[in-house]
Amino acid sequence: MILAEDMFKIGFLLIIVGFIVIFLSMMLMVLSHKGGETKGGGVILIGPFPIIFGSDTKTDKTLVLLVLILIAFIFVLTFFPIAFWR
């Protein structure tokens, strides 16, 4: 059985790993930039309400699709947890 202390450690570790991945991806982007156009975007998810921003419409459409998938996944885990925790 997983204790609350173990869950806290796993969550904290995932946050640290996320920061490291973001930092490394930014460094790779800066080091591999050879001129031209750079595209990007982001999502701020406040509860079920996403705030989506991007540099072009293709990025925005991709982020909308990813957010819809994420919200559906969170919905399933929230309202049907028994199927995943057996």
PAMAR-617198 format. One record per atom (N, C-alpha, C, O, CB): atom name; residue in three letters; x, y, z; residue number from 1. Coordinates in Angstrom, 2 decimals. Glycine has a CB too. Layout:
residues N
+----+-----+---------+---------+---------+-----+
:  a :   r :       x :       y :       z :   k :
+----+-----+---------+---------+---------+-----+
: CA : ala :       X :       Y :       Z : NUM :
...
+----+-----+---------+---------+---------+-----+
***
This chain:
residues 86
+----+-----+---------+---------+---------+-----+
:  a :   r :       x :       y :       z :   k :
+----+-----+---------+---------+---------+-----+
:  N : met :    0.85 :   -1.18 :    0.00 :   1 :
: CA : met :    0.00 :    0.00 :    0.00 :   1 :
:  C : met :    0.89 :    1.24 :    0.00 :   1 :
:  O : met :    1.89 :    1.30 :    0.72 :   1 :
: CB : met :   -0.96 :    0.00 :    1.23 :   1 :
:  N : ile :    0.52 :    2.21 :   -0.80 :   2 :
: CA : ile :    1.31 :    3.43 :   -0.91 :   2 :
:  C : ile :    0.86 :    4.41 :    0.18 :   2 :
:  O : ile :   -0.33 :    4.72 :    0.30 :   2 :
: CB : ile :    1.17 :    4.06 :   -2.32 :   2 :
:  N : leu :    1.81 :    4.89 :    0.95 :   3 :
: CA : leu :    1.51 :    5.83 :    2.01 :   3 :
:  C : leu :    1.51 :    7.26 :    1.48 :   3 :
:  O : leu :    1.99 :    7.53 :    0.38 :   3 :
: CB : leu :    2.52 :    5.70 :    3.14 :   3 :
:  N : ala :    0.94 :    8.15 :    2.28 :   4 :
: CA : ala :    0.88 :    9.56 :    1.88 :   4 :
:  C : ala :    2.28 :   10.14 :    1.72 :   4 :
:  O : ala :    2.51 :   10.97 :    0.84 :   4 :
: CB : ala :    0.08 :   10.38 :    2.91 :   4 :
:  N : glu :    3.20 :    9.71 :    2.55 :   5 :
: CA : glu :    4.58 :   10.21 :    2.47 :   5 :
:  C : glu :    5.23 :    9.79 :    1.14 :   5 :
:  O : glu :    5.96 :   10.56 :    0.52 :   5 :
: CB : glu :    5.42 :    9.68 :    3.66 :   5 :
:  N : asp :    4.96 :    8.56 :    0.72 :   6 :
: CA : asp :    5.49 :    8.09 :   -0.56 :   6 :
:  C : asp :    4.88 :    8.86 :   -1.73 :   6 :
:  O : asp :    5.58 :    9.20 :   -2.68 :   6 :
: CB : asp :    5.22 :    6.59 :   -0.73 :   6 :
:  N : met :    3.58 :    9.14 :   -1.65 :   7 :
: CA : met :    2.93 :    9.92 :   -2.70 :   7 :
:  C : met :    3.51 :   11.32 :   -2.78 :   7 :
:  O : met :    3.70 :   11.86 :   -3.87 :   7 :
: CB : met :    1.42 :    9.98 :   -2.45 :   7 :
:  N : phe :    3.81 :   11.92 :   -1.63 :   8 :
: CA : phe :    4.43 :   13.25 :   -1.61 :   8 :
:  C : phe :    5.80 :   13.21 :   -2.27 :   8 :
:  O : phe :    6.14 :   14.09 :   -3.06 :   8 :
: CB : phe :    4.55 :   13.76 :   -0.17 :   8 :
:  N : lys :    6.58 :   12.19 :   -1.96 :   9 :
: CA : lys :    7.91 :   12.07 :   -2.56 :   9 :
:  C : lys :    7.83 :   11.89 :   -4.08 :   9 :
:  O : lys :    8.60 :   12.48 :   -4.82 :   9 :
: CB : lys :    8.67 :   10.89 :   -1.93 :   9 :
:  N : ile :    6.89 :   11.06 :   -4.53 :  10 :
: CA : ile :    6.72 :   10.84 :   -5.97 :  10 :
:  C : ile :    6.30 :   12.13 :   -6.66 :  10 :
:  O : ile :    6.83 :   12.47 :   -7.71 :  10 :
: CB : ile :    5.69 :    9.72 :   -6.23 :  10 :
:  N : gly :    5.35 :   12.85 :   -6.08 :  11 :
: CA : gly :    4.89 :   14.10 :   -6.66 :  11 :
:  C : gly :    6.00 :   15.14 :   -6.72 :  11 :
:  O : gly :    6.15 :   15.82 :   -7.74 :  11 :
: CB : gly :    3.74 :   14.65 :   -5.87 :  11 :
:  N : phe :    6.77 :   15.26 :   -5.65 :  12 :
: CA : phe :    7.87 :   16.21 :   -5.62 :  12 :
:  C : phe :    8.92 :   15.85 :   -6.66 :  12 :
:  O : phe :    9.46 :   16.73 :   -7.33 :  12 :
: CB : phe :    8.49 :   16.26 :   -4.22 :  12 :
:  N : leu :    9.22 :   14.57 :   -6.78 :  13 :
: CA : leu :   10.18 :   14.12 :   -7.77 :  13 :
:  C : leu :    9.71 :   14.42 :   -9.20 :  13 :
:  O : leu :   10.50 :   14.82 :  -10.05 :  13 :
: CB : leu :   10.44 :   12.62 :   -7.60 :  13 :
:  N : leu :    8.42 :   14.22 :   -9.46 :  14 :
: CA : leu :    7.87 :   14.52 :  -10.78 :  14 :
:  C : leu :    7.96 :   16.01 :  -11.10 :  14 :
:  O : leu :    8.22 :   16.39 :  -12.25 :  14 :
: CB : leu :    6.41 :   14.05 :  -10.87 :  14 :
:  N : ile :    7.76 :   16.86 :  -10.11 :  15 :
: CA : ile :    7.89 :   18.30 :  -10.33 :  15 :
:  C : ile :    9.33 :   18.66 :  -10.67 :  15 :
:  O : ile :    9.57 :   19.44 :  -11.59 :  15 :
: CB : ile :    7.42 :   19.09 :   -9.09 :  15 :
:  N : ile :   10.28 :   18.11 :   -9.94 :  16 :
: CA : ile :   11.70 :   18.38 :  -10.20 :  16 :
:  C : ile :   12.09 :   17.88 :  -11.59 :  16 :
:  O : ile :   12.78 :   18.58 :  -12.32 :  16 :
: CB : ile :   12.60 :   17.72 :   -9.12 :  16 :
:  N : val :   11.64 :   16.69 :  -11.95 :  17 :
: CA : val :   11.94 :   16.14 :  -13.27 :  17 :
:  C : val :   11.33 :   17.03 :  -14.36 :  17 :
:  O : val :   11.95 :   17.24 :  -15.41 :  17 :
: CB : val :   11.41 :   14.68 :  -13.40 :  17 :
:  N : gly :   10.13 :   17.55 :  -14.13 :  18 :
: CA : gly :    9.49 :   18.45 :  -15.09 :  18 :
:  C : gly :   10.31 :   19.72 :  -15.31 :  18 :
:  O : gly :   10.48 :   20.16 :  -16.44 :  18 :
: CB : gly :    8.10 :   18.81 :  -14.61 :  18 :
:  N : phe :   10.80 :   20.31 :  -14.23 :  19 :
: CA : phe :   11.65 :   21.50 :  -14.35 :  19 :
:  C : phe :   12.92 :   21.19 :  -15.13 :  19 :
:  O : phe :   13.36 :   21.99 :  -15.95 :  19 :
: CB : phe :   11.99 :   22.05 :  -12.97 :  19 :
:  N : ile :   13.51 :   20.04 :  -14.87 :  20 :
: CA : ile :   14.74 :   19.67 :  -15.58 :  20 :
:  C : ile :   14.47 :   19.47 :  -17.06 :  20 :
:  O : ile :   15.26 :   19.91 :  -17.90 :  20 :
: CB : ile :   15.35 :   18.39 :  -14.97 :  20 :
:  N : val :   13.37 :   18.82 :  -17.40 :  21 :
: CA : val :   13.02 :   18.60 :  -18.81 :  21 :
:  C : val :   12.78 :   19.94 :  -19.52 :  21 :
:  O : val :   13.24 :   20.13 :  -20.64 :  21 :
: CB : val :   11.77 :   17.70 :  -18.94 :  21 :
:  N : ile :   12.07 :   20.85 :  -18.88 :  22 :
: CA : ile :   11.83 :   22.17 :  -19.47 :  22 :
:  C : ile :   13.13 :   22.91 :  -19.68 :  22 :
:  O : ile :   13.35 :   23.50 :  -20.74 :  22 :
: CB : ile :   10.88 :   23.00 :  -18.59 :  22 :
:  N : phe :   14.01 :   22.89 :  -18.68 :  23 :
: CA : phe :   15.29 :   23.58 :  -18.79 :  23 :
:  C : phe :   16.13 :   23.00 :  -19.93 :  23 :
:  O : phe :   16.70 :   23.74 :  -20.73 :  23 :
: CB : phe :   16.06 :   23.50 :  -17.47 :  23 :
:  N : leu :   16.22 :   21.68 :  -20.00 :  24 :
: CA : leu :   17.01 :   21.04 :  -21.05 :  24 :
:  C : leu :   16.44 :   21.32 :  -22.44 :  24 :
:  O : leu :   17.19 :   21.53 :  -23.39 :  24 :
: CB : leu :   17.10 :   19.54 :  -20.82 :  24 :
:  N : ser :   15.12 :   21.31 :  -22.56 :  25 :
: CA : ser :   14.53 :   21.58 :  -23.87 :  25 :
:  C : ser :   14.77 :   23.02 :  -24.30 :  25 :
:  O : ser :   14.98 :   23.29 :  -25.48 :  25 :
: CB : ser :   13.03 :   21.29 :  -23.86 :  25 :
:  N : met :   14.74 :   23.96 :  -23.35 :  26 :
: CA : met :   15.05 :   25.35 :  -23.69 :  26 :
:  C : met :   16.50 :   25.49 :  -24.11 :  26 :
:  O : met :   16.81 :   26.21 :  -25.06 :  26 :
: CB : met :   14.75 :   26.29 :  -22.51 :  26 :
:  N : met :   17.40 :   24.82 :  -23.42 :  27 :
: CA : met :   18.82 :   24.90 :  -23.78 :  27 :
:  C : met :   19.06 :   24.28 :  -25.16 :  27 :
:  O : met :   19.82 :   24.84 :  -25.96 :  27 :
: CB : met :   19.68 :   24.18 :  -22.72 :  27 :
:  N : leu :   18.42 :   23.16 :  -25.46 :  28 :
: CA : leu :   18.56 :   22.55 :  -26.78 :  28 :
:  C : leu :   18.01 :   23.45 :  -27.88 :  28 :
:  O : leu :   18.59 :   23.54 :  -28.96 :  28 :
: CB : leu :   17.84 :   21.20 :  -26.81 :  28 :
:  N : met :   16.91 :   24.12 :  -27.59 :  29 :
: CA : met :   16.33 :   25.02 :  -28.59 :  29 :
:  C : met :   17.26 :   26.21 :  -28.86 :  29 :
:  O : met :   17.42 :   26.62 :  -30.00 :  29 :
: CB : met :   14.96 :   25.51 :  -28.13 :  29 :
:  N : val :   17.85 :   26.74 :  -27.80 :  30 :
: CA : val :   18.76 :   27.88 :  -27.97 :  30 :
:  C : val :   20.01 :   27.46 :  -28.71 :  30 :
:  O : val :   20.49 :   28.18 :  -29.59 :  30 :
: CB : val :   19.13 :   28.49 :  -26.60 :  30 :
:  N : leu :   20.56 :   26.30 :  -28.38 :  31 :
: CA : leu :   21.80 :   25.85 :  -29.00 :  31 :
:  C : leu :   21.61 :   25.40 :  -30.45 :  31 :
:  O : leu :   22.54 :   25.50 :  -31.25 :  31 :
: CB : leu :   22.39 :   24.72 :  -28.19 :  31 :
:  N : ser :   20.43 :   24.90 :  -30.80 :  32 :
: CA : ser :   20.23 :   24.41 :  -32.16 :  32 :
:  C : ser :   19.57 :   25.43 :  -33.07 :  32 :
:  O : ser :   19.27 :   25.12 :  -34.22 :  32 :
: CB : ser :   19.39 :   23.16 :  -32.12 :  32 :
:  N : his :   19.34 :   26.64 :  -32.58 :  33 :
: CA : his :   18.69 :   27.67 :  -33.39 :  33 :
:  C : his :   19.62 :   28.14 :  -34.49 :  33 :
:  O : his :   20.72 :   28.62 :  -34.22 :  33 :
: CB : his :   18.25 :   28.87 :  -32.50 :  33 :
:  N : lys :   19.19 :   28.00 :  -35.74 :  34 :
: CA : lys :   20.01 :   28.35 :  -36.89 :  34 :
:  C : lys :   19.37 :   29.47 :  -37.70 :  34 :
:  O : lys :   19.63 :   29.59 :  -38.90 :  34 :
: CB : lys :   20.25 :   27.13 :  -37.78 :  34 :
:  N : gly :   18.57 :   30.27 :  -37.08 :  35 :
: CA : gly :   17.87 :   31.32 :  -37.79 :  35 :
:  C : gly :   16.53 :   30.84 :  -38.26 :  35 :
:  O : gly :   16.17 :   29.68 :  -38.06 :  35 :
: CB : gly :   18.69 :   31.81 :  -38.97 :  35 :
:  N : gly :   15.79 :   31.71 :  -38.88 :  36 :
: CA : gly :   14.48 :   31.33 :  -39.37 :  36 :
:  C : gly :   13.41 :   31.62 :  -38.35 :  36 :
:  O : gly :   13.61 :   32.40 :  -37.42 :  36 :
: CB : gly :   14.46 :   29.86 :  -39.74 :  36 :
:  N : glu :   12.28 :   30.97 :  -38.53 :  37 :
: CA : glu :   11.12 :   31.24 :  -37.70 :  37 :
:  C : glu :   11.01 :   30.22 :  -36.58 :  37 :
:  O : glu :   11.14 :   29.01 :  -36.80 :  37 :
: CB : glu :    9.84 :   31.25 :  -38.54 :  37 :
:  N : thr :   10.76 :   30.70 :  -35.38 :  38 :
: CA : thr :   10.56 :   29.83 :  -34.23 :  38 :
:  C : thr :    9.09 :   29.87 :  -33.86 :  38 :
:  O : thr :    8.50 :   30.94 :  -33.74 :  38 :
: CB : thr :   11.46 :   30.26 :  -33.03 :  38 :
:  N : lys :    8.51 :   28.69 :  -33.66 :  39 :
: CA : lys :    7.10 :   28.60 :  -33.29 :  39 :
:  C : lys :    7.01 :   28.01 :  -31.89 :  39 :
:  O : lys :    7.83 :   27.19 :  -31.50 :  39 :
: CB : lys :    6.30 :   27.75 :  -34.32 :  39 :
:  N : gly :    6.01 :   28.43 :  -31.17 :  40 :
: CA : gly :    5.83 :   27.90 :  -29.83 :  40 :
:  C : gly :    4.47 :   28.26 :  -29.28 :  40 :
:  O : gly :    3.71 :   29.01 :  -29.90 :  40 :
: CB : gly :    6.91 :   28.41 :  -28.91 :  40 :
:  N : gly :    4.18 :   27.73 :  -28.13 :  41 :
: CA : gly :    2.91 :   28.01 :  -27.49 :  41 :
:  C : gly :    2.89 :   27.41 :  -26.11 :  41 :
:  O : gly :    3.84 :   26.76 :  -25.68 :  41 :
: CB : gly :    1.75 :   27.47 :  -28.32 :  41 :
:  N : gly :    1.80 :   27.62 :  -25.43 :  42 :
: CA : gly :    1.68 :   27.09 :  -24.08 :  42 :
:  C : gly :    0.24 :   27.02 :  -23.63 :  42 :
:  O : gly :   -0.67 :   27.56 :  -24.27 :  42 :
: CB : gly :    2.48 :   27.92 :  -23.12 :  42 :
:  N : val :    0.05 :   26.35 :  -22.51 :  43 :
: CA : val :   -1.28 :   26.18 :  -21.94 :  43 :
:  C : val :   -1.18 :   26.42 :  -20.44 :  43 :
:  O : val :   -0.29 :   25.90 :  -19.77 :  43 :
: CB : val :   -1.86 :   24.76 :  -22.24 :  43 :
:  N : ile :   -2.10 :   27.22 :  -19.94 :  44 :
: CA : ile :   -2.26 :   27.39 :  -18.49 :  44 :
:  C : ile :   -3.61 :   26.78 :  -18.17 :  44 :
:  O : ile :   -4.64 :   27.27 :  -18.63 :  44 :
: CB : ile :   -2.15 :   28.92 :  -18.03 :  44 :
:  N : leu :   -3.61 :   25.73 :  -17.38 :  45 :
: CA : leu :   -4.84 :   25.01 :  -17.07 :  45 :
:  C : leu :   -5.25 :   25.36 :  -15.64 :  45 :
:  O : leu :   -4.61 :   24.92 :  -14.68 :  45 :
: CB : leu :   -4.67 :   23.47 :  -17.24 :  45 :
:  N : ile :   -6.31 :   26.14 :  -15.51 :  46 :
: CA : ile :   -6.85 :   26.51 :  -14.20 :  46 :
:  C : ile :   -8.15 :   25.76 :  -14.02 :  46 :
:  O : ile :   -9.19 :   26.16 :  -14.54 :  46 :
: CB : ile :   -7.06 :   28.08 :  -14.07 :  46 :
:  N : gly :   -8.07 :   24.67 :  -13.28 :  47 :
: CA : gly :   -9.23 :   23.79 :  -13.16 :  47 :
:  C : gly :   -9.54 :   23.20 :  -14.52 :  47 :
:  O : gly :   -8.64 :   22.70 :  -15.19 :  47 :
: CB : gly :  -10.45 :   24.56 :  -12.59 :  47 :
:  N : pro :  -10.79 :   23.23 :  -14.92 :  48 :
: CA : pro :  -11.13 :   22.71 :  -16.26 :  48 :
:  C : pro :  -11.03 :   23.76 :  -17.36 :  48 :
:  O : pro :  -11.38 :   23.47 :  -18.50 :  48 :
: CB : pro :  -12.51 :   22.13 :  -16.24 :  48 :
:  N : phe :  -10.57 :   24.95 :  -17.03 :  49 :
: CA : phe :  -10.57 :   26.05 :  -17.99 :  49 :
:  C : phe :   -9.15 :   26.30 :  -18.52 :  49 :
:  O : phe :   -8.29 :   26.76 :  -17.77 :  49 :
: CB : phe :  -11.13 :   27.33 :  -17.35 :  49 :
:  N : pro :   -8.91 :   26.01 :  -19.79 :  50 :
: CA : pro :   -7.58 :   26.23 :  -20.35 :  50 :
:  C : pro :   -7.41 :   27.64 :  -20.90 :  50 :
:  O : pro :   -8.34 :   28.22 :  -21.47 :  50 :
: CB : pro :   -7.30 :   25.22 :  -21.44 :  50 :
:  N : ile :   -6.22 :   28.19 :  -20.73 :  51 :
: CA : ile :   -5.82 :   29.43 :  -21.38 :  51 :
:  C : ile :   -4.71 :   29.02 :  -22.34 :  51 :
:  O : ile :   -3.63 :   28.60 :  -21.92 :  51 :
: CB : ile :   -5.34 :   30.54 :  -20.34 :  51 :
:  N : ile :   -4.99 :   29.14 :  -23.64 :  52 :
: CA : ile :   -4.09 :   28.63 :  -24.67 :  52 :
:  C : ile :   -3.51 :   29.81 :  -25.43 :  52 :
:  O : ile :   -4.24 :   30.71 :  -25.84 :  52 :
: CB : ile :   -4.82 :   27.66 :  -25.63 :  52 :
:  N : phe :   -2.20 :   29.79 :  -25.63 :  53 :
: CA : phe :   -1.56 :   30.83 :  -26.42 :  53 :
:  C : phe :   -0.50 :   30.19 :  -27.31 :  53 :
:  O : phe :    0.12 :   29.20 :  -26.93 :  53 :
: CB : phe :   -0.94 :   31.93 :  -25.52 :  53 :
:  N : gly :   -0.31 :   30.78 :  -28.48 :  54 :
: CA : gly :    0.67 :   30.24 :  -29.41 :  54 :
:  C : gly :    1.06 :   31.28 :  -30.44 :  54 :
:  O : gly :    0.43 :   32.33 :  -30.57 :  54 :
: CB : gly :    0.12 :   29.01 :  -30.10 :  54 :
:  N : ser :    2.12 :   30.97 :  -31.16 :  55 :
: CA : ser :    2.64 :   31.92 :  -32.14 :  55 :
:  C : ser :    1.97 :   31.81 :  -33.50 :  55 :
:  O : ser :    2.10 :   32.71 :  -34.33 :  55 :
: CB : ser :    4.13 :   31.72 :  -32.29 :  55 :
:  N : asp :    1.25 :   30.72 :  -33.74 :  56 :
: CA : asp :    0.54 :   30.58 :  -35.01 :  56 :
:  C : asp :   -0.68 :   29.68 :  -34.81 :  56 :
:  O : asp :   -0.84 :   29.06 :  -33.76 :  56 :
: CB : asp :    1.48 :   29.99 :  -36.12 :  56 :
:  N : thr :   -1.53 :   29.61 :  -35.82 :  57 :
: CA : thr :   -2.78 :   28.86 :  -35.67 :  57 :
:  C : thr :   -2.55 :   27.35 :  -35.61 :  57 :
:  O : thr :   -3.32 :   26.65 :  -34.95 :  57 :
: CB : thr :   -3.71 :   29.18 :  -36.82 :  57 :
:  N : lys :   -1.53 :   26.83 :  -36.27 :  58 :
: CA : lys :   -1.26 :   25.39 :  -36.21 :  58 :
:  C : lys :   -0.89 :   24.98 :  -34.79 :  58 :
:  O : lys :   -1.33 :   23.94 :  -34.30 :  58 :
: CB : lys :   -0.13 :   25.02 :  -37.20 :  58 :
:  N : thr :   -0.07 :   25.78 :  -34.14 :  59 :
: CA : thr :    0.30 :   25.50 :  -32.75 :  59 :
:  C : thr :   -0.93 :   25.56 :  -31.85 :  59 :
:  O : thr :   -1.10 :   24.71 :  -30.98 :  59 :
: CB : thr :    1.37 :   26.50 :  -32.26 :  59 :
:  N : asp :   -1.77 :   26.57 :  -32.06 :  60 :
: CA : asp :   -2.98 :   26.69 :  -31.25 :  60 :
:  C : asp :   -3.89 :   25.48 :  -31.41 :  60 :
:  O : asp :   -4.42 :   24.97 :  -30.42 :  60 :
: CB : asp :   -3.74 :   27.96 :  -31.62 :  60 :
:  N : lys :   -4.08 :   25.02 :  -32.65 :  61 :
: CA : lys :   -4.94 :   23.86 :  -32.89 :  61 :
:  C : lys :   -4.38 :   22.60 :  -32.24 :  61 :
:  O : lys :   -5.13 :   21.79 :  -31.70 :  61 :
: CB : lys :   -5.13 :   23.63 :  -34.39 :  61 :
:  N : thr :   -3.06 :   22.43 :  -32.30 :  62 :
: CA : thr :   -2.42 :   21.28 :  -31.66 :  62 :
:  C : thr :   -2.60 :   21.33 :  -30.15 :  62 :
:  O : thr :   -2.89 :   20.31 :  -29.52 :  62 :
: CB : thr :   -0.92 :   21.23 :  -32.02 :  62 :
:  N : leu :   -2.44 :   22.50 :  -29.57 :  63 :
: CA : leu :   -2.59 :   22.64 :  -28.12 :  63 :
:  C : leu :   -4.03 :   22.42 :  -27.69 :  63 :
:  O : leu :   -4.27 :   21.85 :  -26.62 :  63 :
: CB : leu :   -2.11 :   24.01 :  -27.67 :  63 :
:  N : val :   -4.99 :   22.87 :  -28.48 :  64 :
: CA : val :   -6.40 :   22.63 :  -28.15 :  64 :
:  C : val :   -6.68 :   21.13 :  -28.13 :  64 :
:  O : val :   -7.35 :   20.63 :  -27.22 :  64 :
: CB : val :   -7.33 :   23.34 :  -29.17 :  64 :
:  N : leu :   -6.16 :   20.41 :  -29.11 :  65 :
: CA : leu :   -6.35 :   18.96 :  -29.15 :  65 :
:  C : leu :   -5.71 :   18.28 :  -27.93 :  65 :
:  O : leu :   -6.33 :   17.41 :  -27.31 :  65 :
: CB : leu :   -5.74 :   18.38 :  -30.44 :  65 :
:  N : leu :   -4.50 :   18.69 :  -27.58 :  66 :
: CA : leu :   -3.83 :   18.10 :  -26.41 :  66 :
:  C : leu :   -4.56 :   18.42 :  -25.11 :  66 :
:  O : leu :   -4.65 :   17.57 :  -24.22 :  66 :
: CB : leu :   -2.38 :   18.59 :  -26.32 :  66 :
:  N : val :   -5.09 :   19.62 :  -24.99 :  67 :
: CA : val :   -5.83 :   19.99 :  -23.79 :  67 :
:  C : val :   -7.13 :   19.21 :  -23.68 :  67 :
:  O : val :   -7.50 :   18.78 :  -22.59 :  67 :
: CB : val :   -6.12 :   21.50 :  -23.78 :  67 :
:  N : leu :   -7.82 :   19.01 :  -24.80 :  68 :
: CA : leu :   -9.04 :   18.21 :  -24.76 :  68 :
:  C : leu :   -8.76 :   16.77 :  -24.33 :  68 :
:  O : leu :   -9.53 :   16.19 :  -23.56 :  68 :
: CB : leu :   -9.72 :   18.22 :  -26.14 :  68 :
:  N : ile :   -7.67 :   16.21 :  -24.82 :  69 :
: CA : ile :   -7.28 :   14.85 :  -24.41 :  69 :
:  C : ile :   -6.95 :   14.82 :  -22.93 :  69 :
:  O : ile :   -7.36 :   13.90 :  -22.22 :  69 :
: CB : ile :   -6.07 :   14.36 :  -25.24 :  69 :
:  N : leu :   -6.22 :   15.82 :  -22.46 :  70 :
: CA : leu :   -5.85 :   15.87 :  -21.03 :  70 :
:  C : leu :   -7.08 :   16.03 :  -20.15 :  70 :
:  O : leu :   -7.18 :   15.36 :  -19.12 :  70 :
: CB : leu :   -4.88 :   17.02 :  -20.78 :  70 :
:  N : ile :   -8.01 :   16.90 :  -20.52 :  71 :
: CA : ile :   -9.22 :   17.09 :  -19.72 :  71 :
:  C : ile :  -10.06 :   15.82 :  -19.71 :  71 :
:  O : ile :  -10.62 :   15.46 :  -18.67 :  71 :
: CB : ile :  -10.05 :   18.28 :  -20.27 :  71 :
:  N : ala :  -10.16 :   15.14 :  -20.84 :  72 :
: CA : ala :  -10.90 :   13.87 :  -20.87 :  72 :
:  C : ala :  -10.24 :   12.83 :  -19.98 :  72 :
:  O : ala :  -10.93 :   12.09 :  -19.28 :  72 :
: CB : ala :  -10.99 :   13.34 :  -22.32 :  72 :
:  N : phe :   -8.92 :   12.76 :  -20.00 :  73 :
: CA : phe :   -8.19 :   11.81 :  -19.15 :  73 :
:  C : phe :   -8.41 :   12.13 :  -17.67 :  73 :
:  O : phe :   -8.64 :   11.23 :  -16.87 :  73 :
: CB : phe :   -6.69 :   11.83 :  -19.47 :  73 :
:  N : ile :   -8.34 :   13.40 :  -17.31 :  74 :
: CA : ile :   -8.58 :   13.80 :  -15.92 :  74 :
:  C : ile :  -10.02 :   13.49 :  -15.51 :  74 :
:  O : ile :  -10.26 :   13.03 :  -14.39 :  74 :
: CB : ile :   -8.29 :   15.32 :  -15.73 :  74 :
:  N : phe :  -10.97 :   13.72 :  -16.40 :  75 :
: CA : phe :  -12.37 :   13.41 :  -16.13 :  75 :
:  C : phe :  -12.56 :   11.93 :  -15.84 :  75 :
:  O : phe :  -13.23 :   11.55 :  -14.88 :  75 :
: CB : phe :  -13.25 :   13.84 :  -17.31 :  75 :
:  N : val :  -11.95 :   11.08 :  -16.67 :  76 :
: CA : val :  -12.09 :    9.64 :  -16.48 :  76 :
:  C : val :  -11.46 :    9.21 :  -15.16 :  76 :
:  O : val :  -12.05 :    8.43 :  -14.42 :  76 :
: CB : val :  -11.43 :    8.87 :  -17.66 :  76 :
:  N : leu :  -10.27 :    9.73 :  -14.85 :  77 :
: CA : leu :   -9.62 :    9.36 :  -13.60 :  77 :
:  C : leu :  -10.39 :    9.87 :  -12.38 :  77 :
:  O : leu :  -10.37 :    9.23 :  -11.33 :  77 :
: CB : leu :   -8.21 :    9.88 :  -13.57 :  77 :
:  N : thr :  -11.05 :   11.01 :  -12.52 :  78 :
: CA : thr :  -11.78 :   11.58 :  -11.39 :  78 :
:  C : thr :  -13.08 :   10.84 :  -11.12 :  78 :
:  O : thr :  -13.39 :   10.55 :   -9.96 :  78 :
: CB : thr :  -12.07 :   13.04 :  -11.65 :  78 :
:  N : phe :  -13.83 :   10.53 :  -12.15 :  79 :
: CA : phe :  -15.16 :    9.97 :  -11.95 :  79 :
:  C : phe :  -15.23 :    8.46 :  -12.07 :  79 :
:  O : phe :  -16.24 :    7.86 :  -11.69 :  79 :
: CB : phe :  -16.09 :   10.57 :  -12.93 :  79 :
:  N : phe :  -14.18 :    7.82 :  -12.58 :  80 :
: CA : phe :  -14.16 :    6.37 :  -12.67 :  80 :
:  C : phe :  -12.84 :    5.82 :  -12.11 :  80 :
:  O : phe :  -12.13 :    5.10 :  -12.82 :  80 :
: CB : phe :  -14.35 :    5.92 :  -14.14 :  80 :
:  N : pro :  -12.50 :    6.14 :  -10.87 :  81 :
: CA : pro :  -11.19 :    5.74 :  -10.35 :  81 :
:  C : pro :  -11.08 :    4.25 :  -10.04 :  81 :
:  O : pro :   -9.97 :    3.72 :   -9.99 :  81 :
: CB : pro :  -10.88 :    6.51 :   -9.12 :  81 :
:  N : ile :  -12.19 :    3.58 :   -9.83 :  82 :
: CA : ile :  -12.13 :    2.19 :   -9.41 :  82 :
:  C : ile :  -11.50 :    1.32 :  -10.50 :  82 :
:  O : ile :  -10.79 :    0.37 :  -10.20 :  82 :
: CB : ile :  -13.54 :    1.67 :   -9.07 :  82 :
:  N : ala :  -11.77 :    1.63 :  -11.75 :  83 :
: CA : ala :  -11.22 :    0.82 :  -12.85 :  83 :
:  C : ala :   -9.69 :    0.91 :  -12.92 :  83 :
:  O : ala :   -9.04 :   -0.01 :  -13.43 :  83 :
: CB : ala :  -11.82 :    1.27 :  -14.18 :  83 :
:  N : phe :   -9.11 :    2.00 :  -12.43 :  84 :
: CA : phe :   -7.66 :    2.18 :  -12.53 :  84 :
:  C : phe :   -6.92 :    1.79 :  -11.26 :  84 :
:  O : phe :   -5.70 :    1.61 :  -11.31 :  84 :
: CB : phe :   -7.36 :    3.62 :  -12.87 :  84 :
:  N : trp :   -7.60 :    1.65 :  -10.13 :  85 :
: CA : trp :   -6.91 :    1.41 :   -8.87 :  85 :
:  C : trp :   -7.06 :   -0.03 :   -8.37 :  85 :
:  O : trp :   -6.69 :   -0.30 :   -7.23 :  85 :
: CB : trp :   -7.41 :    2.36 :   -7.82 :  85 :
:  N : arg :   -7.58 :   -0.93 :   -9.15 :  86 :
: CA : arg :   -7.74 :   -2.31 :   -8.70 :  86 :
:  C : arg :   -6.46 :   -3.07 :   -8.85 :  86 :
:  O : arg :   -6.40 :   -4.25 :   -8.52 :  86 :
: CB : arg :   -8.83 :   -3.01 :   -9.47 :  86 :
+----+-----+---------+---------+---------+-----+
***
